[in-house]
Amino acid sequence: MANSKQTNIGWAQIDITPPRPVMIFGQLYERVSQYVKEPLTGTTLVVQNGDEQAIIVSLDVTIPPEQIMPEVSKQLEGIDGLDTSKITVSATHTHNAYDFGSKKLFPHKAILPKEIQASIPTPDNVMTHEQGHAFLTEKIVELIKAAWESRRPGGISSASDYAAVGFNRRPMFRDQNGQDESVMYGAASKENFRRFEDTVDHSAQMLYTWDVDKNLTGVMVNIPCPSQVYELHSFISSDYWHEVRVQLREKLGSIFVLPLCGAAGDQNPLDLVRISKTNEKELALWNAQAGEVNRNIDMKQECVDIGMRISDAVMRGLIKAKDNVGYDIALKHKVTTIEFPIRQVSESEALQAEKQVEEYIKHFLPDKRMQASDMVKMFEPCGIINRWRQQQRSQTVDYTFHVIRIGDTAIATNPFELFVEFGLRIKARAKSSQTMIVQLSDAAGGYLPTEAAVSGGSYSSKPASTLCGPDSGDILCESLLAQIEGLFTK
């Protein structure tokens, strides 16, 4: 039994790279993996003090595997002391991984007639959804069990620094009517470019773990940017987080590295001001999400550079953190459910979308199927139809949230691709001295856009890609702030 005055820490890492070709998730078109460029990793940190515990899992996948987590919990039942309700699983949001655990794969396929949908050539040995479920379930169970069983007395410290990783990906342009509109991945080099829709967050938040001899054992790193440098290609990759792990271990030895994606629904790791000059045509194709795009950038070097910026921030933070290690750390963990209103569409919008789909699919037959680009064109009207049907069943949606206090650090999870404005609002007002916002945790709630984004338009702010609207962002902020305050009230 753990000493109530002693923090116990457990770590584990496991390779979750699929052994066979898989359907890659992360764009609106379907892709089959051709090879593995960098391995996918699962990492777990367990923190326990007395009867309280937190089990924080990070996976190099696009979205959390919510569909398989009940089975994961079932298989972990009976492990002495482990509370499966205190497990939170987040995704680094690489767009070069698989989707074995969710129900979010290509929702427009449910509307379009199957007999005319684009036919995607797949190899005979491609991993099926059911096989993928079993594969990832086994990996997560093994990962959590190993971390739990590795618990040893240890200490924790934290530090904040900065690393320029995320950049706003929604530039705004002045149209011919004098109105400003946003275009995700728009080319900022165009003459009518005005500004970016919102700000960025270059913070780097670190939590370091130590053994009883004050040797560093691992670091949790919270960066407000998805890992999407390679996102348009048909290979498996953990993107820039692979470089972070390599570089940190070159400097610090075989420590554990647990990445957490902060609020970054409108962020990406490539500066559009810099790359637009040589990628105007490529950016238009990128925004379309209809096929592979070879951009005029050295993607490997971009990941290496990002890895250097993050690892430098971790090393700077380490200088401060090594002198402030605590071995009896306050640990509190609250799990709650929050209800959000579903973003509504009108009946007239749904009827118009149905008409648009009906007219479009007339051009296709079983022997003249849609292409991938045709499928993508129907994503938005199909999304409106899906939303209309959903809101007839329910006007609200519930999600689970974890708010964890570890020393002076608050960790607040959410299921959305949360626009950076909301993350900054929480961090600025929170009672905690350090606050880690962790998006895409335990479910995939879609983008959660700001009022400015909804007004600006474009993908990531329209109903097809947003289950909830800006009012839900306000609800989320106030709820998480209240919960954080409760954990930091004496």
C-alpha positions in Angstrom: 0.0 0.0 0.0 1.3 3.4 -0.9 2.4 5.7 1.9 0.0 8.6 2.0 3.0 11.0 2.4 4.8 9.5 -0.6 4.2 10.1 -4.3 4.5 7.0 -6.3 5.3 7.2 -10.1 5.0 4.6 -12.8 6.0 4.8 -16.4 5.6 2.6 -19.5 6.0 2.9 -23.2 4.9 0.6 -26.0 5.1 0.4 -29.8 1.6 0.7 -31.3 2.7 0.7 -34.9 0.4 -1.6 -36.9 2.1 -4.7 -38.2 0.2 -4.6 -41.5 -1.2 -2.0 -43.9 -4.1 0.0 -42.4 -6.6 2.7 -43.5 -5.0 6.0 -42.5 -7.3 8.5 -40.7 -6.9 12.3 -40.7 -8.0 13.6 -44.0 -11.4 13.6 -45.8 -10.1 11.1 -48.4 -9.3 7.5 -47.7 -5.7 6.3 -47.7 -4.0 2.9 -47.2 -0.6 3.0 -45.5 2.3 2.1 -47.8 5.1 1.9 -45.3 6.2 3.0 -41.8 8.3 6.1 -41.8 8.4 6.5 -38.0 6.9 4.2 -35.3 3.8 5.1 -33.4 4.2 5.1 -29.6 1.9 4.8 -26.6 3.1 6.2 -23.3 1.5 6.1 -19.8 2.4 8.0 -16.7 0.8 6.9 -13.4 0.9 9.2 -10.4 -0.4 7.9 -7.1 -0.5 9.4 -3.6 -2.5 7.5 -1.0 -5.9 6.6 -2.3 -5.8 9.1 -5.2 -4.3 8.3 -8.6 -4.1 9.6 -12.2 -3.4 7.4 -15.2 -2.4 9.6 -18.1 -2.1 7.8 -21.5 -0.9 9.4 -24.7 -1.2 7.7 -28.1 0.3 8.6 -31.5 -3.1 8.4 -33.1 -5.4 10.9 -34.8 -8.3 10.7 -32.3 -8.8 8.8 -29.0 -10.0 5.2 -29.3 -13.2 5.8 -27.4 -15.0 2.8 -28.8 -12.6 0.2 -27.4 -12.1 1.8 -24.0 -14.9 -0.1 -22.3 -13.2 -3.4 -23.2 -9.8 -1.9 -22.1 -11.4 -1.1 -18.7 -13.0 -4.6 -18.5 -9.6 -6.3 -19.1 -8.0 -4.1 -16.4 -10.6 -5.0 -13.7 -9.2 -6.9 -10.8 -5.7 -5.3 -10.8 -5.1 -4.4 -7.2 -5.8 -0.7 -6.5 -6.2 0.4 -10.1 -9.2 2.6 -10.6 -10.2 2.5 -14.3 -12.3 5.6 -13.9 -9.1 7.6 -13.4 -7.7 6.6 -16.8 -7.6 9.4 -19.4 -6.4 8.8 -23.0 -5.4 11.5 -25.4 -4.2 11.6 -29.0 -1.2 13.5 -30.4 -3.3 14.0 -33.5 -0.8 12.8 -36.1 -2.6 12.5 -39.4 -0.6 9.5 -40.4 -2.0 6.9 -38.1 -5.1 4.6 -37.9 -8.6 4.9 -36.5 -9.4 1.6 -34.9 -11.4 2.9 -31.9 -13.9 5.6 -33.0 -17.0 6.0 -35.0 -15.8 9.1 -36.7 -14.4 7.6 -39.9 -15.7 9.4 -43.0 -19.3 10.1 -41.8 -20.4 11.3 -45.3 -20.2 7.7 -46.4 -23.4 7.0 -44.5 -25.3 9.4 -46.7 -23.9 8.6 -50.2 -25.1 5.4 -52.0 -22.6 2.7 -51.4 -22.8 1.4 -55.0 -21.4 4.7 -56.4 -18.9 5.6 -53.7 -15.2 5.7 -54.7 -13.6 2.4 -54.7 -10.3 2.4 -52.8 -7.8 -0.4 -53.8 -6.7 -2.2 -50.7 -4.2 -5.0 -50.3 -5.3 -8.4 -49.2 -3.5 -8.1 -45.9 -5.0 -4.7 -44.9 -6.0 -4.8 -41.2 -9.7 -4.8 -40.7 -11.5 -2.6 -38.2 -12.2 -5.7 -36.0 -8.6 -6.8 -36.1 -7.5 -3.3 -35.3 -9.8 -3.1 -32.3 -8.2 -6.3 -30.9 -4.7 -5.1 -31.7 -5.0 -1.6 -30.1 -7.0 -3.0 -27.1 -4.2 -5.4 -26.3 -1.6 -2.7 -26.6 -3.4 -0.2 -24.3 -4.1 -2.9 -21.7 -0.5 -4.0 -21.7 0.7 -0.3 -21.5 -1.5 0.7 -18.6 -0.8 -2.5 -16.7 3.0 -2.1 -17.1 2.9 1.5 -15.9 0.8 0.6 -12.9 3.1 -2.3 -11.9 6.2 -0.1 -12.3 5.2 2.4 -9.6 8.0 3.4 -7.3 8.5 6.3 -4.9 9.5 9.4 -6.7 9.3 13.1 -7.1 7.7 15.7 -9.4 8.6 19.2 -10.5 7.3 21.5 -13.3 8.4 24.3 -15.5 7.0 26.6 -18.2 8.9 27.9 -21.2 8.2 28.6 -24.9 8.7 26.9 -28.2 7.4 28.3 -31.5 5.5 25.2 -32.9 1.9 26.1 -33.6 0.8 28.8 -36.1 -2.7 29.9 -36.9 -3.9 28.1 -40.1 -6.9 30.3 -40.8 -5.7 33.3 -42.8 -8.4 35.9 -43.7 -8.9 37.5 -47.1 -10.8 40.5 -48.4 -13.3 39.3 -51.0 -14.6 41.4 -53.9 -17.5 42.7 -51.9 -15.1 44.1 -49.2 -15.9 41.4 -46.7 -13.3 39.3 -44.9 -13.5 35.6 -45.1 -11.3 32.8 -43.6 -9.7 30.0 -45.7 -8.1 27.2 -43.8 -4.6 26.8 -45.3 -5.1 29.8 -47.5 -2.0 31.2 -49.2 -1.0 34.3 -47.2 1.1 35.4 -50.2 -2.0 36.4 -52.1 -2.7 40.1 -52.7 -6.0 40.1 -50.8 -4.5 38.5 -47.6 -5.4 40.7 -44.6 -4.5 38.9 -41.4 -4.9 35.7 -39.4 -8.2 35.0 -37.8 -6.8 34.6 -34.3 -3.6 34.3 -32.3 -1.2 31.6 -31.4 0.1 29.9 -28.2 3.8 29.2 -28.1 3.9 28.0 -24.5 5.6 24.8 -23.6 4.4 23.3 -20.3 6.5 20.5 -18.7 6.1 18.1 -15.8 9.3 16.2 -14.8 9.4 13.0 -12.8 12.4 11.8 -10.6 13.4 8.8 -8.7 14.3 8.9 -5.0 18.0 9.6 -5.9 16.8 12.6 -7.9 17.5 11.0 -11.3 15.2 12.2 -14.1 12.9 9.4 -15.2 10.5 11.1 -17.6 8.9 14.3 -18.8 5.3 15.2 -19.8 5.3 17.9 -22.5 2.2 20.0 -23.3 2.4 21.7 -26.7 -0.6 23.6 -28.3 -0.1 22.1 -31.7 -1.2 18.9 -33.5 1.6 16.7 -35.1 0.6 17.4 -38.7 3.7 18.1 -40.8 3.4 14.9 -42.8 -0.4 14.8 -42.8 -1.1 14.5 -46.6 0.9 11.3 -47.3 0.3 7.6 -47.2 2.8 6.4 -44.7 2.7 5.8 -40.9 4.4 8.4 -38.8 4.4 10.0 -35.3 5.4 13.2 -37.1 7.5 15.7 -35.1 7.1 13.9 -31.8 9.4 11.2 -33.1 12.1 13.8 -33.4 11.4 15.2 -29.9 11.8 11.8 -28.4 15.1 11.1 -30.3 16.6 14.5 -29.4 15.6 14.4 -25.8 17.0 10.9 -25.3 20.3 11.9 -27.0 20.6 14.6 -24.3 19.0 13.0 -21.3 19.3 9.2 -21.8 16.5 6.7 -22.0 13.8 8.8 -20.2 10.1 8.5 -20.9 8.5 11.3 -23.0 4.7 11.8 -22.9 3.3 14.3 -25.4 0.1 16.1 -24.8 -1.6 18.3 -27.5 -2.9 21.6 -26.1 -5.8 23.7 -27.3 -5.0 23.9 -31.1 -8.1 23.5 -33.2 -7.0 26.4 -35.4 -3.2 25.7 -35.2 -0.8 23.8 -37.4 3.0 23.3 -37.2 3.8 25.1 -40.5 4.1 28.9 -40.7 1.9 30.0 -43.7 3.6 33.3 -43.9 6.8 31.5 -44.7 5.6 28.7 -46.9 2.9 30.4 -48.9 5.3 32.1 -51.3 6.3 28.7 -52.9 3.1 26.8 -52.2 0.1 28.8 -53.5 -1.2 25.9 -55.7 -0.2 23.3 -53.2 -2.1 25.1 -50.4 -5.3 25.1 -52.4 -5.0 21.3 -52.9 -4.1 20.9 -49.2 -7.2 22.7 -48.2 -9.3 20.5 -50.5 -8.2 17.4 -48.6 -9.0 15.2 -51.6 -5.6 13.6 -52.3 -1.9 13.4 -51.6 -0.1 16.8 -52.0 3.7 17.2 -52.4 4.4 20.6 -50.9 7.6 22.6 -51.5 9.0 22.0 -48.1 11.5 19.6 -46.6 9.1 17.8 -44.2 11.8 15.8 -42.5 13.8 19.0 -41.7 10.6 20.8 -40.5 10.1 17.9 -38.0 13.8 18.0 -36.9 13.6 21.8 -36.4 10.4 21.5 -34.3 12.0 18.7 -32.3 14.9 21.1 -31.6 12.7 23.9 -30.5 10.7 21.6 -28.1 13.7 19.8 -26.8 15.4 23.1 -26.1 12.4 24.3 -24.2 12.4 21.1 -22.1 16.1 21.5 -21.4 15.6 25.1 -20.3 12.7 24.1 -18.1 14.9 21.3 -16.6 17.3 23.9 -15.3 14.5 25.4 -13.2 12.7 22.2 -12.4 15.6 20.2 -11.0 15.9 22.4 -7.9 12.2 22.2 -7.1 11.4 18.5 -6.8 8.7 17.5 -4.4 8.3 14.0 -3.0 4.9 14.6 -1.3 2.9 16.2 -4.0 -0.7 17.2 -3.7 -2.7 14.9 -6.0 -6.4 15.4 -6.7 -8.4 14.0 -9.6 -11.9 14.9 -10.5 -13.9 13.2 -13.3 -17.1 14.9 -14.4 -19.6 14.9 -17.2 -20.6 18.2 -19.0 -23.6 18.6 -21.2 -23.3 20.8 -24.3 -25.9 22.0 -26.8 -25.5 20.5 -30.3 -24.9 23.1 -32.9 -28.2 23.4 -34.9 -29.0 23.5 -38.6 -32.3 24.6 -39.9 -34.8 22.4 -41.8 -34.3 24.6 -44.9 -30.6 24.1 -44.7 -31.1 20.3 -44.4 -33.5 20.3 -47.4 -31.1 22.4 -49.5 -28.3 20.0 -48.6 -30.4 16.9 -49.6 -31.2 18.6 -52.9 -27.5 19.3 -53.5 -26.5 15.7 -52.8 -29.4 14.3 -54.9 -28.3 16.5 -57.9 -24.7 15.6 -57.5 -25.0 11.9 -57.3 -27.1 11.8 -60.5 -23.8 12.0 -62.4 -22.6 8.6 -61.1 -23.4 5.0 -61.6 -22.1 1.7 -60.3 -19.8 1.4 -63.4 -19.0 5.2 -63.2 -18.2 5.7 -59.6 -17.3 8.8 -57.7 -13.6 9.8 -57.3 -12.2 10.7 -54.0 -12.5 14.4 -54.8 -16.2 13.9 -55.5 -16.7 12.3 -52.1 -15.0 15.2 -50.4 -17.2 17.7 -52.2 -20.2 16.1 -50.6 -18.7 16.2 -47.1 -20.3 19.5 -46.1 -23.9 18.9 -47.4 -23.8 15.3 -46.0 -22.6 16.8 -42.7 -25.7 19.1 -42.6 -28.0 16.2 -43.3 -26.3 14.1 -40.6 -26.7 17.0 -38.2 -30.4 17.5 -38.9 -31.0 13.8 -38.3 -29.0 13.9 -35.1 -30.7 16.9 -33.6 -34.1 15.2 -34.1 -32.9 12.5 -31.7 -31.2 14.8 -29.2 -30.5 18.5 -28.6 -27.5 17.9 -26.4 -24.3 15.8 -26.1 -22.4 14.7 -23.0 -18.6 14.3 -22.6 -16.4 13.2 -19.8 -13.7 15.5 -18.5 -10.7 14.9 -16.2 -9.3 17.7 -14.1 -6.1 16.7 -12.3 -4.0 18.6 -9.8 -0.4 17.4 -9.5 1.4 19.8 -7.2 1.0 23.3 -8.6 0.0 22.0 -12.0 -3.6 21.6 -13.3 -4.3 19.2 -16.2 -7.7 19.7 -17.8 -8.8 17.4 -20.6 -11.5 17.9 -23.3 -12.6 15.9 -26.3 -12.6 18.8 -28.8 -10.1 20.2 -31.3 -10.3 23.3 -29.2 -9.5 26.6 -30.8 -6.6 28.4 -29.1 -8.7 31.3 -27.7 -10.5 29.0 -25.3 -7.2 27.4 -24.1 -5.7 30.8 -23.5 -8.8 32.0 -21.6 -8.6 29.0 -19.2 -4.9 29.3 -18.6 -5.1 33.0 -18.0 -7.9 32.8 -15.4 -7.1 29.5 -13.8 -6.1 29.4 -10.1 -3.3 27.0 -10.8 0.2 28.5 -11.5 0.6 26.1 -14.4 -2.2 24.8 -16.5 -2.1 22.1 -19.2 -5.0 22.0 -21.5 -5.2 18.6 -23.2 -7.5 18.3 -26.3 -8.8 15.2 -28.0 -9.0 13.3 -24.8 -11.3 10.3 -24.2 -13.5 11.1 -27.2 -13.6 13.0 -30.5 -15.9 16.0 -30.2 -14.9 17.7 -33.5 -13.7 21.2 -33.8 -14.9 23.7 -31.2 -14.6 27.1 -33.0 -14.8 30.6 -31.9 -17.4 33.2 -32.9 -14.8 34.7 -35.2 -14.2 31.4 -36.9 -17.9 30.8 -37.5 -18.2 34.2 -39.0 -15.1 33.7 -41.1 -16.3 30.3 -42.5 -14.2 27.6 -44.1 -13.5 24.0 -42.9 -13.2 23.5 -39.1 -15.9 26.1 -38.4 -18.9 24.7 -40.4 -21.6 22.3 -39.1 -20.1 19.3 -40.9 -16.9 19.5 -38.8 -18.3 21.0 -35.6 -20.7 19.2 -33.4 -20.8 22.1 -30.9 -20.5 25.9 -31.4 -18.9 28.9 -29.7 -21.5 28.8 -26.9 -20.2 25.4 -25.9 -16.7 26.9 -25.7 -18.0 29.3 -23.1 -19.6 26.5 -21.1 -16.4 24.5 -21.3 -14.2 27.3 -20.1 -16.4 28.2 -17.1 -16.9 24.6 -16.1 -13.2 23.7 -16.2 -12.2 26.9 -14.5 -14.6 26.2 -11.6 -13.3 22.6 -11.3 -9.7 23.8 -11.3 -10.5 26.3 -8.6 -12.1 23.6 -6.5 -8.9 21.5 -6.7 -6.8 24.4 -5.6 -9.0 25.6 -2.8 -7.5 24.8 0.6 
